[in-house]
Amino acid sequence: MANGTIVVLNTPQAVRFVLDTKNAVTADRPNFFVLNYVTSNLHMGFIKYGPTWRTLRKAATEILNVKACTRHLPIQYAESAQLLYDLVMEPEEHYTLCHRYSSSVVMSVVFGQRIPQMSSQLAKGLAQNSADLDHLVKPGNTPPIDLIPAFKYVPERWAKWKTFCNESRDRHRVYYDDLVGGCERRLQNGTGNGCFIETLLERKEELGLTREMIMYLGEALVEPGSDSTKTYLQNMILLLLSHPHVQEKAKNELDQVVGTDRLPTLDDIKDLPYIRAVHDEVNRLRPFGPLGLPHSASEEFHYNNYRIPKDSTIFINVWAIYHDEDLFDEANTFNPDRFLSNPLGVKDGVDMKEVGNLKDLVFGAGRRVCPGMNLGRSSMILNTARILWAFDILKAKNADGSLIEPNFEDCHPTSSNAPAPFKCDIRPRSDKHKQLICREFADAMTTTSLFEQELVDADKEFMRDAKVKAEHVVFGMPTISPFTAVITAIVAGGIVELLRIGRRDSDLPPGPPTKPVVGNLTDFPLSEPHLQFAEWAKQYGEIFSLKMANGTMVVLNTPQAVRFVLDTKNSVTADRPDFYVINYVTSNLHLGFIKYGPTWRTLRKAATEILNVKACTQHLPIQYAESAQLMYDLLMEPEDHYSLCHRYSSSVVMSVVFGQRIPQMSSRLAEGLAQNSSDLDYLVKPGNTPPIDLIPAFKYVPERWAKWKTFCNESRDRHRDYYDDLVGSCERRLQNGKGNGCFIETLLERKEELEMTREMIMYLGEALVEPGSDSTKTYLQNMILLLLSHPEVQEKAKRELDKVVGSDRLPTLDDMKDLPYIKAVNRLRPFGPLGLPHSASEEFHYNNYRIPKDSTIFINVWAIYHDEALFDEPNSFNPDRFLSNPLGVKDGVDVKEVGNFKDLVFGAGRRVCPGMHLGKSSMILNTARILWAFDILKAKNPDGSVIEPNFMDCHPTSSNAPAPFKCDIRPRSDKHKQLICREFLDAMTTRSLFEQDLIDADKEFMRDARVKAEHVVFG
């Protein structure tokens, strides 16, 4: 291989000498640069031989030796019980079910978390990480770095493989860090289940391990352990499928030794020589990892007069050895009987002492033999016995009745030698076998529950349903069909509710005419409801109502109505409606959506204590630093202004709340935040989910008939994983003495005092981050859009800024008291033009109108801010109106009566946004800085014609953001340009405190930005 040498060992004798006898010089690995990069050079399977490898290996062998493995037998039996149950219930999914079993058993043993179904997030993450490594080991997917190291230095923008490696490295780190965090939490809570990683954490000082070493040692056991067992089981079923006589012989042995009154156990294996033979023959004919992982020679030596050079790469040709006709009669034939005549299955005349125990070559050789071998073998042989005891494996048939012949040559495109998915017909041998399987599964639930402490609700529901089905088989418990369940649910719930006529009582606020049964349900606008609500406000006055079937919606259209209903009556209007799907996704802990009560008060108290006006001053340095990058970004990439505003808003709130910033919108952190925000925006929109809050019976429709349930489950997992990881990063910084004073760190330090759980802290962070990002982004995008069409406003603002601030520095928040003109976008284009609704916890009256208990109450912010009774020319952008009076209202309006309704965009009453002070300071600071720094001009088409902005083109979200638009943003002068870049450079020290968790791609982005800024400042 260019200047390198590959040596391939094709006989047991060669393997024994080169890897066993010479193990001191062949225990190394080749230079797996990309694999070791992705796994932080701590994956026991890939790292070079040395002190770190010996530490990891010692830990693995101490805790996974034959004797130690006996402690894991209960979960191995329990997982085997579910595999058999799954094969009873869904035999056509056998291929995937083997994968689920192999993933779950090794994940339970190593990390103490099981995988009930392959749709679990844990399974998806494991499959993705395994696929990453499989992709990276395949020739051609990355350049030959180990041969030509210069490839390491090719810039990432020219090397997509680097991007893949960086993304993969992040995925691996986040996934396994979270799993270790789960073990740590169980140990702290006294609910440990004795898994491998818990044992390592308890003994890490004694074993000389760091947390990171433990994390990647877990990976080194889980991924190959899952792949090898899965591959074995799939190959076993494929081979048995075409060899019914082998099945028959095995079943005769099982029936004689085990009988039909219980399932086989590992204690039976010593009395089941044919089962052992089947196991050995599957591994011989279809070995997983037919070449294994290569070794490397750390010094030169000789074998049979051949020189093995230093740094040679050495492969065990397992496939060739296991198919060698000098060793085996009819080597390409599946014949377990060969292992009955001698334990190695070799032909007569082969010297068994000379070849050694070649059966174990699938697990490697020498010092690098797999430490999980004992665990893997017991899983394989146990399920060989159990599947043969329980099932007949028959060839499947086509629709025309013809048999589907298995294809042994069709392999899955991975390095593990797994067969491609295939069809077969798996049937329980009798009803008695079926009952015993289900009883075993039900009995094992006590064991499995110890490994289900972190299950998401979808997995818990899956296991509950499985238990019911198993009990039905065992005890004949009655059940009903899904169709009957749906019909019953609708009859019992939905029809009863809908038959209550949706009429409007005479003492309710007026509103559009109602229709029988549905009320105003069909009138409710599915997009931009604030515009229709504003029209109804003109027609029905300061308060109107809508009948939503048997529910009532009340809309407040004047500041006076808002003040009375939400401020004066705040004790009975502080509740929220039943956001069932939102609260399900956010575990009923999102401050914005949960019902008013003790949990809400605890969360609210924590938020207001740490985000009040005085407390927010500690976050000013990162606000200024993020603002400096926004200015720099607009300077360098003005055409991307729309997404740059989004990056700023996401990064500033993420820095303040979770202590991690977002340097660019392609960052993983930004993508996750955008996905979570998009999820919630999707779920609040009418029509995307059934009206569960009106018709609760929809909750009980089976998921396979309710795709919205699948979306909710996936979204719930995404939210939990994303914010759990962010809190974990805060915990690690505090543990390492590297905290940056963010909101969540403060909560973690004070959680006992504030009576918060870790989960409450996690979702409180979400409740601040997502709306905080959306509101600031929407404000900045609307501000630029409005200034674009009003050059006279820009000119006047710049004159004020030049007079107060000058051109030798950027504006600061201290300047705002002297800048009365820098204020005014929130009125014309308010973010969240309807806000989040309140709910009345008891009945009350306003202006002789009855507000019923459980009414949903909206603030019609858009209508109030565009009310001609309050504002002259309300649809015009005119900041001057705020110079004549602080509310911008027309002459004759009683300012005391309407109150300070400028802040209605942040809500009202007890539910006003706790991050309001932080949001306002970000908005006003960047208003001043953008106007100080740039001219915002209309863009032009290629033919020179001006592109006019479209104010009515809104982004399809609930935040009232404009759709992306073009404009021409230019620095006002070279001096302004230099000051922007200098400010950006000066802020790097502050930003670095929030960059401790950056991935390499983001670090490189910031380094490039620094170079460009220095070029502008210093030439």
GUVO-745636 format. One record per residue (C-alpha): residue in three letters; x, y, z. Coordinates in steps of 0.02 Angstrom, whole numbers, plus 32768, in hexadecimal, padded with zeros to 4 digits. Each point is the difference from the previous one (the first is absolute). Layout:
<pts>
alaXYZ...
</pts>
This chain:
<pts>
met800080008000ala8071808A7FBBasn808F7FFA807Egly7FA07F97807Ethr7FEB7F438011ile7F637F9A8023val80197F4F8041val7F6E7F867FFCleu80007F64806Dasn7FA37F6E7FB0thr80207F6D8076pro7FE47FE680BAgln80BA7FDB8013ala803080A87FB6val7F8380588072arg80407FA5809Aphe80B5802D7FDEval7FEB80B37FC1leu7F77803C8077asp80107F8C8096thr80B87FCE800Clys803980AC7FC3asn7F75805E805Aala807B807A8050val8028804A7F55thr7F587FE67FA7ala7F89804B8081asp800180A97FA9arg7F8280477F84pro8024805B7F5Dasn7FE980BD7FFCphe7F41800F7FFAphe800880BE7FF5val7F4A80257FD7leu7FBA7F7C8076asn806B803A8091tyr7FD380B57FDAval7F467FD98006thr80147F9F80A3ser807A807A8051asn808D7F817FF9leu7FB07F9E808Ehis7FA67F717FA7met80517F618042gly7FE87FA87F59phe805D80837F99ile80838056806Clys80B87FD67FFBtyr804C7F86807Bgly8040805E8099pro7FD6803980B1thr7F5180407FD4trp7FD27F5E7FA7arg80427F988092thr7F9A8065807Dleu7F627FEA7F98arg80227F487FE1lys801F7FDC80B7ala7F5C80528031ala7F9F7FA07F7Bthr80497F558029glu7FEC801680BCile7F4880267FF1leu7FD47F927F6Aasn805D7F5F802Aval7FA17F5B8006lys7FDB800A80BAala7FCF80B87FFDcys7F8A7FE67F6Ethr7F8D7F92806Aarg7FBA809D8053his7FBA80357F56leu7FA27F5D7FE2pro7F568042803Eile7FF980887F7Dgln80417F897F7Atyr7F707F898027ala7F84808F8007glu803780457F57ser7FFA7F517FB6ala7F4D7FF18042gln7FCF809D7FA1leu80557FC47F61leu7F977F618004tyr7F628064802Aasp802480787F71leu80177F6E7F87val7F577FBB8038met7FA880A67FE3glu805C80437F67pro805A7F6E7FACglu800C805D7F5Aglu8071807F8057his807E7F7B8037tyr809280597FAEthr7FE280A28060leu7FD17FA580A0cys80AA7FA98004his804E80AD7FF1arg7F958043808Dtyr80307F6F8071ser80BA80107FDEser7FFD80BC8019ser7F987FF6809Fval805C7F758057val80AA80507FEAmet7FBD80AE8028ser7FAF7FBD809Fval809E7FA58039val807580907FD7phe7F9B80A0801Egly7F6B7FBF8064gln7F7E803D7F83arg7F9B7F8A7F95ile7FB280187F54pro7F4B7FC17FFBgln7FE780247F46met806B80327F6Cser7FA580A67FF0ser804A803380A8gln807680967FF9leu80857F968055ala7FF77F807F73lys800480847F78gly80998052804Dleu805C7F5B8012ala7FD87FD07F4Dgln803C80AA7FC1asn80A47FF58060ser80207F4F7FC1ala7FD880377F4Easp807A80928013leu80907F8D802Fasp7FD27F837F79his8001808D7F80leu80AA803E803Bval80577F567FFAlys7FCD7FE27F4Bpro8088802A7F81gly7FD580957F95asn7F90805B807Cthr809480608046pro80A980247FB0pro80917F8B802Dile803A806E8090asp805D7F758056leu806B7FEF7F62ile800680B97FD3pro7FF1806680A1ala800080A47F9Ephe7F467FE57FE0lys7FE3803580B6tyr802880B37FD3val7F8780167F6Epro7F8380898033glu7F557FBE802Farg7FA780617F78trp805F7F937F82ala7FF07F628066lys7F4D7FC9801Ftrp80427F68805Blys803E80778088thr7F5080458015phe7FBE7F4E800Fcys80877FD78081asn7FD9809C8066glu7F467FDD7FFDser801E7F4A802Carg8076802F808Fasp7F7980728047arg7F7B7F7A7FEFhis806C7F7F8059arg80328075808Cval7F50803F8022tyr7FB47F517FF9tyr807A7FAA8076asp801380958073asp7F447FFC801Bleu80067F458025val808A80168081gly7F9A808F804Agly7F6E7F888016cys80717F888061glu803F808E806Darg7F4F80398028arg7FC97F50802Fleu80947FEE8075gln7FDC80A9804Fasn7F4A7FD08018gly80287F548047thr7FA67FA97F6Egly80967FB07FAAasn7FE67F5A7FA6gly80B37FBE8006cys802B801F7F4Bphe80B480037FC1ile801180BE7FF9glu7FB8801880AFthr80857F888040leu808880607FA4leu7FC280A78045glu80057FBA80B1arg80B17FBC7FE5lys804780827F89glu808780408077glu80367F4F8029leu80057FD17F47gly805580A37FCBleu7F7180337F8Cthr7FBD80AB7FD1arg7F48801F7FDAglu802B80127F47met805E7F5C7FFFile7F697FAC804Emet7F8F804E7F7Dtyr80617FBF7F6Aleu80247F578051gly7F437FED8008glu7FF680277F47ala808A7F827FD9leu7F977F788050val7F5280327FC8glu801380197F44pro80637F627FD2gly7F9D7F9D8082ser7F5C80327FB1asp803D7FE27F4Dser804D7F558022thr7F697FB6805Clys7F8680487F82thr80657FB97F6Ftyr800D7F558053leu7F447FF48021gln7FD180397F51asn80797F847FB2met7FC27F758072ile7F4A80197FCCleu803480097F49leu80617F5B800Bleu7F797FA58063leu7F81803B7F81ser80527F977F78his802B7F6C806Epro7F607FBA804Dhis805A7F5F802Cval807580638072gln7F69804F8055glu7FB07F568016lys809B7FB3804Fala801980958073lys7F4A7FFB8039asn80097F478027glu809580238070leu7FAA80948054asp7F607FA1801Egln80607F72804Fval806D806D8072val7F9180978022gly7F517FC27FDEthr7F6C806F7FD7asp7FD8804580ADarg808980838007leu807A80617F93pro80B87FCD7FEFthr80818055806Eleu80BD800D7FF8asp800A7F758081asp7FB77F8B7F7Dile808680237F7Elys807C7F818045asp7F7C7F7A7FDCleu7FD780417F51pro80957FD07F93tyr7F9F80177F5Dile7FCA80B08031arg80B680298022ala802A7FB57F57val7F7D806C7FA8his8047809A8055asp80B37FD37FCEglu7FD07FD67F4Eval7FA280A57FE6asn809B805E8039arg806E7F967F90leu7F99800C7F60arg7FC680B58015pro807D80538078phe7FD980B28035gly809580707FD9pro80517F877F84leu80A480618005gly7FEF804F80ABleu8063809B802Fpro80B480037FC4his80987FF98073ser80A4805B7FE3ala80B37FC7801Cser805D80728077glu80A77FB37FCBglu80417F8F7F77phe7FFD7F428015his7FFE7F617F98tyr7F837F737FE6asn80327F657F9Aasn809180607FB4tyr7F8D808E7FCCarg802780B08040ile7F71805D8051pro803980B77FF6lys7FE7807D808Basp7F59805D7FEEser7FB87F757F94thr7F427FF58005ile7FCD7F4E802Fphe7F567FB37FDBile7FB77F5A803Casn7FAC7FB57F68val7F777FB08069trp7F957FDB7F68ala808B7FA37FA6ile802F7F9A809Atyr7F4A7FD08022his7FE77FCE7F49asp80A77FA67FECglu7FE57F527FB6asp80A37FC88050leu7FAA801A80A6phe7F497FD97FDFasp7FA47F807F99glu7F8A80567F86ala803380A6804Aasn7F7680627FA8thr7F757F908043phe7F998021809Dasn801A7F628067pro7FFD800F80BEasp80247F46800Farg80B780227FDCphe800D804880B2leu7FBD7F60804Dser80937F977FC8asn8080807B8044pro7FF280A7805Cleu805180667F74gly7F9A7FB17F74val809C7FDD7F9Alys80197F6B7F8Easp805B7F628032gly80BC80117FFDval800880B78035asp806F80168098met7F8D805D807Alys809080308072glu805680537F6Eval7F6980677FC6gly7FC9803280AFasn7F51803A802Fleu7FD9804F7F58lys7F46800B802Aasp802180A3805Aleu805880577F70val7F5F80627FDEphe8027805C80A3gly80B380277FCDala80A77FC0803Fgly809680328068arg7FF4808E807Aarg7F7680517F9Aval7F817F748014cys7F5280478023pro7FE6801E80BBgly7F447FE87FEBmet80177F517FB7asn7FB57FA58096leu7F66806F7FFEgly7FEB7FF17F44arg80117F437FFCser7F817FE8808Bser7F8180707FA7met80187FA47F5Cile7FF47F4F8041leu7F6F80268076asn7F9780447F72thr80347F757F8Aala7FB57F85807Darg7F6680698024ile7FD280297F4Dleu80117F497FCEtrp7F9C7FCA809Aala7F75807E7FDCphe7FE8800E7F44asp7FF57FAB7F59ile805E80687F7Fleu7FB27FE57F55lys801880487F53ala7F89808F7FD9lys7F8D7FFA7F6Basn7FD880787F74ala7F4F80387FDFasp7FEE7F727F80gly80337F7E8082ser80B07FE27FBDleu808D7FF5807Eile807A80908018glu80AE7FB67FFCpro80808057806Fasn809780507FADphe809E7FDA8060glu806B80707F91asp7F9A809C8025cys805C8057808Fhis7FDC80A38057pro807D80867FC9thr805C800B80A6ser80A27FB98044ser7FA87F838073asn7FCD7F7D7F7Bala7F47800D802Epro7F867FBA7F80ala7F8F80787FA2pro7F4D80048044phe7FA27F627FCDlys7F537FB78013cys7FD17F658061asp7F6B7FBA805Eile80217FEE80BBarg7F797FA58062pro7FF47FC880B6arg800D7F42800Aser7F5D7FF68063asp7F8780688067lys80587FBE809Ahis80A780447FC3lys7FAA80A57FD9gln7FB6800B80AFleu80A57FD68054ile805980877F9Acys7F8080838033arg80077FCA80B6glu80BF800B7FFEphe7FF380AD7FB4ala7F83803C8082asp80677FB58090ala809D80587FC0met7FB380AC8010thr803D801280B3thr80B27FEF7FBEthr7FE7806E7F67ser7FB4808B806Aleu80AA801C8053phe8043802F7F54glu7F6A806B7FCEgln801680958075glu802680777F70leu7F7C7FC17F85val7F9F80837F9Fasp7F427FF78007ala7FF27FAE7F55asp806D7F6F8039lys7FA27FF280A5glu7F5D7FF77FA0phe804A7F7C7F8Dmet80327F958095arg7F5680168053asp7FA97FCA7F61ala80767F6B7FF0lys7FDA7FCC80B2val7F4580067FDFlys80137F967F63ala806F7F818059glu7F867FF28091his7F737FE77F83val805D7F6B7FB7val80287FB780ACphe7F5F8023805Dgly7F84801B7F72met7FDB80B28037pro7F7980547F97thr803180897F87ile7FAF80657F77ser803680247F4Fpro805080A87FD6phe7F66802A7F97thr7F8D7FDF8093ala807380668070val7FF880967F8Dile7F447FF57FEAthr7FE87FED80BCala807180958021ile7FA1806D7F86val7F557FC9803Dala802F801280B7gly805C80A47FEDgly7FF9805C7F5Cile7F487FEC7FD2val7FC6802B80AFglu8068809E7FFEleu7FD180377F50leu7F467FE7801Barg800480928077ile7FC5808B7F8Fgly808780837FDDarg7F8C80948019arg803580A5804Fasp7FA1802C809Fser7FBA80B18005asp807080388090leu80A17FD27FA6pro806480817F9Dpro7FBE80127F4Egly80517FAC7F6Bpro7FE47FB07F56pro7F607F9C7FEBthr800E7F4C803Clys7FCF7F5F7FA9pro7FAA7F6D8053val80737F89805Dval80A5804C7FC4gly7FE380B58033asn808B80667FAAleu80777F6F7FE4thr7FEF800E7F44asp801C80BD8006phe80A77FF58059pro808C80397F8Aleu80887F7C7FEAser8084807F7FCAglu802580B1803Fpro7F6E7FFE8079his803380AB8045leu7FC880547F5Fgln7F517FB48008phe7FF8802580BBala802780B77FD9glu7F6F80067F84trp7F8A7FB48081ala803F807E8080lys7FC7808F7F8Dgln7F577FAC7FF1tyr7FDF7FC780B4gly8061807B806Aglu80797FF38091ile7FD77F4B8029phe7FB37F757F98ser7FE87F458015leu80087F677F92lys7FA67F5D8029met80737F6D7FDFala7F837F70800Dasn7FD8800180BBgly80938071802Dthr800C80BD8001met808C806C7FBDval800980B68038val806980807FA1leu803780A48051asn801180917F86thr80258099806Dpro808580288083gln7F75801D807Fala7FB87F527FE6val80AD7FB48011arg8024806180A0phe7F5F7FC98054val7FF67F4B7FC5leu80B97FD1800Dasp8047807C807Ethr7F73802B8079lys7FB97F4F7FF7asn80AB7FAE7FF4ser7FDA7F84808Cval7F7B7FAB7F94thr804D801B7F53ala80B17FC28020asp7FD87F517FC0arg801D7FB77F53pro7F887F987F96asp801F7F457FF3phe80937FF97F87tyr7FFE7F428002val807A7FDE7F71ile8078808D802Fasn80057FCB80B6tyr80197F4C7FCCval8095802F7F94thr804C806C808Aser7FD97F87808Fasn7F83807A804Cleu808F806E803Ehis8007808E7F7Fleu7FE380A3805Fgly7FA3804C7F6Cphe7F807F757FEDile7FE17FA780A5lys7F68801F806Ctyr8005807E808Dgly802F7FAA80A3pro80917FD28073thr80757FC57F75trp7FE2809E7F9Barg801E806D8099thr80A47FA78025leu803C80157F4Darg7FC580B57FF8lys8055802F80A3ala80A47FB87FC3ala7FF5805C7F5Athr7FD380AA804Aglu80837FF6808Aile808C7FE17F85leu7FC080687F6Casn7FC5809F8056val804280AA7FC6lys80908003807Dala80337F4B7FE4cys800180177F43thr80938079800Cgln80767F6C8019his7FD27FC57F51leu802B80A57FAApro80B17FCB7FCDile7FC27F6F7F96gln7F72806C7FB9tyr8081807F7FC6ala80727F767FBEglu7F737FAF7F9Dser7FCB80A97FBDala80B4801D7FC8gln7FF97F607F9Bleu7F5980317FB4met804D80A37FC4tyr80997FA37FBEasp7F937F7D7FA9leu7F9680867FABleu80A080527FC6met80467F617FB5glu7F627FAB7FC0pro7F7A80877FEFglu7F9C7F987F84asp7FE17F82808Dhis7FB780838076tyr7F617F9B801Bser80587F648044leu8083806A805Acys7F78804F8069his7FC57F518029arg80B07FCA8030tyr801380968073ser7F5A7FE78057ser80207F458017ser80B28018803Dval7FE1808D807Bval7F727FA78058met805A7F577FFAser809B8051804Cval7FA08056808Bval7F957F69802Aphe806E7F687FDEgly80AD804E7FF3gln801F7FC17F4Farg800680747F6Bile7FD87FE17F49pro808680457F8Bgln7FA57FD37F5Fmet7F547FC27FCDser804A7F5C7FC1ser80327FD680B3arg7FAF7F638047leu7FBE80688091ala7FA880777F89glu7FB47F747F99gly7FBC7FAB809Bleu7FB680A28044ala7FAF80277F59gln7FB77F507FF7asn7FB7800A80B0ser7FB580AC7FDFser7FB87FC07F5Dasp7FB47F6A805Bleu7FA2806E807Basp7FCB807A7F78tyr7FBB7F6D7F9Dleu7FA27FBB8096val7FAA80A48031lys7FB980197F52pro7F4A7FCA7FEEgly7FEA7F697F91asn80A97FAF801Dthr7FBE7F9A8091pro7F4D7FCF8028pro7FA08071807Aile80327F968096asp7FDD808D807Cleu7F4C80037FC1ile7FED7F447FE4pro80737FA3807Aala7FCD7F587FB5phe807E801F7F74lys80897FD7807Ftyr7FD17F497FF9val80097FE67F44pro808E7F817FDEglu80A0804E7FC0arg7FFF7F9D7F5Dtrp7F6080607FD3ala803E80A58046lys809E80407FACtrp7FF9809A806Elys80287F8E8093thr809D7FC37FA8phe803280B57FE0cys7FE1802B80B8asn80687F6E803Dglu809080297F8Cser7FF680B8802Farg7FFD7FD580BAasp809E7F987FEBarg8055808B7F9Ehis7FD780828085arg80357F928090asp80A47FCC7FB0tyr802C80B17FC9tyr7FE2805780A7asp80407F72806Aasp80A5800E7FA3leu800680BC801Cval7FE37FEC80BBgly80847F788003ser807E807B7FB6cys7FD6807E808Aglu801A7F798083arg80A97FD27FB7arg803C80B37FFCleu7FD0801680B6gln80567F5E802Fasn809D80387FA4gly7FFE80AF804Clys7FE3804F7F55gly7F5180488016asn7FD6809F7FA1gly7F71803D806Ecys7F727FD17F8Cphe7F4C7FF0803Cile7FFD7F418009glu80A47FF8805Fthr7FB580758081leu7F657F93800Cleu80687F638015glu80628050808Earg7F5F803A8054lys7F8B7F717FD3glu7FE47FC580B3glu7FDF80B1803Bleu7F88801F7F6Eglu7FB37F508012met80277FD37F4Cthr801F7F557FB6arg807B7FE87F71glu7F707FE17F88met7FAA80A28035ile80A2805E7FE0met800F7FAF7F55tyr7F5480337FC3leu800880AC8051gly8099801C7F93glu7F9A7FCE7F68ala7F7380758031leu807A80927FFFval806B7FD27F6Aglu7F807FDC7F78pro7F8B80968014gly8096806F8028ser80547FD07F5Dasp7F6180117F98ser7FCD80AA8045thr80A980567FEBlys80197FB47F53thr7F53803A7FC9tyr801E80AF8045leu80A780167FA6gln7FBF7FBC7F5Basn7F6780738007met806D80948031ile80727FEB7F69leu7F687FE97F8Fleu7FB080A2803Dleu809F80677FFBleu801D7FC17F4Fser7F65805C7FC2his80168099806Dpro80A780537FDAglu7FC2809E8055val7FF27FA180A5gln80B17FBD7FEAglu804180AF7FDDlys7FAE804C8099ala803C7F728070lys80B2800F7FC0arg800480BA8021glu7FCC7FDD80B4leu80827F768011asp808C80697FB6lys7FD7808C8076val7FF67F96809Fval80787F717FDAgly807180447F78ser80657F957F88asp808E7FC98074arg7FA27F76805Cleu7F667F937FF5pro7F60802C8061thr7FE37FAE80A8leu7F677FEA806Easp803B80938069asp7FDF806F7F69met7F497FD37FF2lys7FC180828079asp804580837F87leu7FBB7FAE7F62pro7F43801C8003tyr7FEC7FDE7F46ile804C7F508005lys7F5F7FA78031ala7F647FCB7F9Fval7FF17F607F9Dasn7FA17F95807Carg7F5E805F7FE5leu7FF17FED7F43arg80447F4F7FF0pro7FEE7FAF80ACphe80497F528016gly7F7D7F85803Fpro7F6C806D7FCBleu7F887F98806Bgly80797FBF8082leu7FDA7F628063pro7F4D7FF0803Ehis7FCC800880B8ser7F737F9D804Fala7F7E80348081ser80067F91809Aglu7F578044803Aglu7F7180657FB7phe800280BF800Bhis7FB880977FA6tyr804980917F9Basn7F9080917FC7asn7F647F95801Dtyr80457F727F96arg80157F558050ile80AA7FAE7FEEpro7FDB7F478022lys80717F8D8063asp807F7FA97F8Dser7FEF80877F7Bthr809A80137F91ile803880B68001phe806A80547F79ile805180AC7FFFasn7FE180467F52val80A7805D7FFEtrp7FF7801E7F45ala7F548052800Bile8033806D8093tyr80A0803B7FABhis7FA080277F5Easp7F6880528053glu7FD280A87FB0ala7FB1803580A5leu80AF7FF9804Dphe8078802E7F73asp8002807D7F71glu801B7FA17F5Epro801E7F5D805Fasn80377FA27F64ser808F807A7FDFphe80B17FEF8040asn801C80A4805Epro80777FFD8095asp7FDE80BA801Carg7F5C7FD38053phe80657FC48097leu805980A88010ser7F5F805B802Basn7FCF7F848088pro80507F608042leu7F737F8E7FC2gly7FF6804D7F53val7F438017800Elys7F9D808C7FB0asp7FCB809D805Cgly7F6B7FE78071val80277F4D8034asp80077FEF80BDval80AE7FB7801Dlys7FD77FCF80B3glu7F677FA07FC7val80577F997F7Bgly809B7FDD8069asn80AC7FD07FBDphe7FC27F917F74lys80A6800D7FA2asp80327F60805Bleu7F687F9A7FCAval80707FA37F85phe804B7FAE809Cgly7F567FCF8047ala7F9C803E8094gly7FCA7FD080AFarg805E7F78805Darg80357FAF7F5Dval806880927FC0cys80A47FC37FB3pro80877FEE8086gly808780207F7Cmet7FB480A87FCFhis8090806A8045leu80827F987FA5gly7F9C80047F5Elys7FE280BC8004ser80B78028801Eser80357F8F7F6Emet7F8280517F8Cile802680B58028leu80BD7FE68003asn80017FB77F51thr7F85807F7FBDala807C80888031arg80997FA17FC2ile7FBA7FCE7F57leu7FC780B37FDEtrp80A88044803Dala80647F887F93phe7FA27FE57F5Dasp7F9C80497F73ile7F707F8D7FD5leu7FD580147F47lys7F897FAA7F89ala80507F757F9Dlys80017FFE7F43asn7FDA7F7F7F7Cpro80867FD57F7Casp7FAD807E7F8Agly8017808C8080ser7F49800B8034val7FDE801680B9ile7FB77F6D8062glu7F6E80418067pro7FE37FAA80A8asn7F5B7FA5801Ephe7FBF802980AEmet7F707F857FF3asp80707F6A7FDDcys80137FAE80ABhis805D7F648034pro7F827F738026thr801E7FFD80BCser7FA480458097ser808580868021asn7FCF807A7F73ala80AE7FFF7FB4pro800E80417F4Eala80297F887F75pro80B780087FC7phe8020809E7F9Blys808F80527FA3cys805680A3802Casp80A980537FEDile8057801D80A7arg809F80687FFApro807380458086arg7FEF80BD800Cser80BC801A7FEEasp80A87FA7800Clys8010804680AFhis7F5C7FAE8033lys803D7F5F7FAFgln80A380038062leu7FA8802680A5ile7F887F6F7FE4cys80917F887FE4arg806080448095glu7F687FEA806Fphe7FED7F4F7FBFleu80B67FD9802Basp7FF6805180ABala7F697F96802Bmet80597F5B7FE0thr80377FEC80B4thr7F4B800B803Aarg7FC27F8C7F78ser80857F7D8028leu7FAE7FE180AAphe7F677FC27FA1glu80617F9B7F7Egln80407F73806Fasp7F8F7F817FAAleu801980397F4Cile801C7F7B7F7Casp8098800F7F8Fala7F9F80477F6Dasp7FC38091806Clys80AD801C8048glu804680097F50phe7F76807A7FCEmet802C80738091arg80BA7FF57FD9asp7FDE80317F4Bala7F91808F803Aarg808980408072val807F7FFE7F71lys7F8A80627F8Fala7FDA807F8089glu80B980188025his801E801B7F47val7F81808E8000val80458050809Fphe80BA7FE87FE8gly800C7FEC7F44
</pts>
